[in-house]
Amino acid sequence: MKKEGLARTIKSLVCFDDFKPTEREECLAVGIRLYTYQEVIEAGAGAQEISFKRCTPNDCPIFSYTSGTTGDSKGVKLTHRNLHSSVESVIELIRMTEEDSLISYLPYPHSFEQVMLHYGNMVGCKTGFYQGDPMKLTEDLAVLKPALFPSVPRLWNRIYAKIKGTIDGLTGCKGWLA
């Protein structure tokens, strides 16, 4: 993107996965420094204490990316104000308390997941993170007992397709009842 005149303000990237030395050189060629996660940890270990800059409503804590199911994936900046106003719009509808819990299982950069995590922080409820295995999600739900199950249309469509496929495969009395 930088070669095409986009992403002009990006100066550094931290890669959590292994990368080839040529990839570091390609980044340098367009003015971006590429670091391994370990390099960042080592640099931080020897750094001096610095004071943090207080964030503002217009600061951007995360980029949200679309899945790309309808074309190229797109990135959108979410500001603190975006997240806060999304939570404010549903806070009276959901009404959870400190005694309640939420489950976090959607991909972290998903905008809905960000809103739910932000909501949990604002109302002070507990947030439990699933094990990372979709096949064990029902196990996680049984342990966490979330007050609600936040989801997205794509997951509901998958659940519907699985149930419908099972029902459509039924014959005889079971098929008639279904």
N, C-alpha and C positions, 0 to 999 in steps of 0.2 A: 504494500500500500504506500509505503514511503517513497518508493521509486516512482509511483504515479502521482506524487504530489499530495497524497492523502496522509493522514496520521502525522502531520508536520510537527506536532509538539512532543511526540514520544521520543525520549532520549535513552531510556534504559528498559530492558526486559529481564525478568528473572524466570528461568526455566526450571521446573521441578523434575522434568524428565532429562535423560541423557541427550546430548546433542553432539553433532560432529564439529570438529574444529573449523571446517569450511563454513558452517552456519554462523559461527561467531564472526568470521571474516566477512561474510555477506552482510551481516548486520552493521559491522564497522564501516563498510563501504557506503552505507546510506546514513551514517551518523547515529547509529544506535549501539549502545553497549549491551552485550548479552552476558548475563551472569548465571552461574549455577546457584542453586539454593544453598549449597554448602559454602560457596564463596560469600554469600550474604551473611550467613551465620558467623563465619570467621571474622568478617569485617565488623560485625556488630559486637562481637566479644571484646574487641579492643577499642571500641569507640567510647568517647566521653559522653557523660550524661548530657542530654539536651532537653530543653523544655518543649512540650508539644504545643503546637498552634491550635487554639480552640477552633473547632469546626463551625461553619456557618450553614444556614439553611440551603445555600446554593452550592455547597461543596458536594462533590460526587463520590460517594463511598464505593460504588459498584457499577459495572457495566452489565446490562442484562442482554443476553443473546437469545434470539429466536432459535427454534430447533432446526429450521431450514427445511421443514417438511413441505412447504409450498414454494420453495425457491431457495436462493442463497440465504444463509444465516445472516441476520442483521444485528448489529450491536446498538444499544441505546443507553445513554448515560442516565442513571437514576440519582437524583439529588436527595439530600436529607428531606427537603421540602416535599418532593414527590412521594417518598415513602411515608412521611408523617401525614400528609393529606389523604393518602389512600387508607391509612389506618383510621384516621378521624372519620372518614366516610362510612366505616363499618363498625366502629367501636360500640355504638349504641345498639346495633343489630345483633352482635355476637354475644356480648355481655359475659365474659369469662372473669374469674376471680383468681386470687393467689392459690386457691385450693385446686383449681383445674389444671389440666395439662394438655399440651399440644404435641403432635408428632411431626417431626421434620424428616421427610423422605424424598421430597422433590429435589432436583439438582439445585445446588446452592445459588447459582446465578439466575435462576428462574425468578421473574419479577413477583409472581404470586408467593413463592417461597420467601422472598425478601419481605414482603408485606406481612406474612404470617409471623416471621421471626421478629420483625419490628413490633407487631401487635403484642406478641408475648412479652417483649421487654417493657412495653408501655403499661400493660395491665398487671405485670408481675407474675404471670402464671408460669408453671414449669414447662420446659420444652425438652422432650426426649428425642434422641436421634436414632433412626432405625439402624440395623446392623449392616446395611449396605447391600443386602441380598433381597431382591424383590420377592423371592420365593419364601422368605421368612417374615414378610411384612405382617401377616396375620399373627404370627408369634409375638412380634414387637407390639402390635396393637393390644394383644391380651395382657402384656406386661405393663405397658404405659397407660392403658385405659384413657385415651385422650377424650376430652369433652366433645370434640368434633373431629371429623376426618376431612381436612382440606384437600381438595383434589382439583384436577384440571380436566377439561372435556376429553382430551386424548385418552386418559386412563379410563374414564367412564365408558367411552366408546369401546375400548378393549374388553372391559368387563361385560358390557352388553353383548358384544360379538361372541364371547366365550359362552355365556348363558344361552344365547339364541342358537348357537351351533349345537349345544347339548340338547336343547329342546327340539330343534329341527330333526335331530337324529333319533328321537324317540318314536316308537311304533306301538301299535295296539292300544291298550287301555291307557298306558302312560302318555302316549302321544295325544290321545283324545283329551285326557285331563289337562295336559299342558296347554 
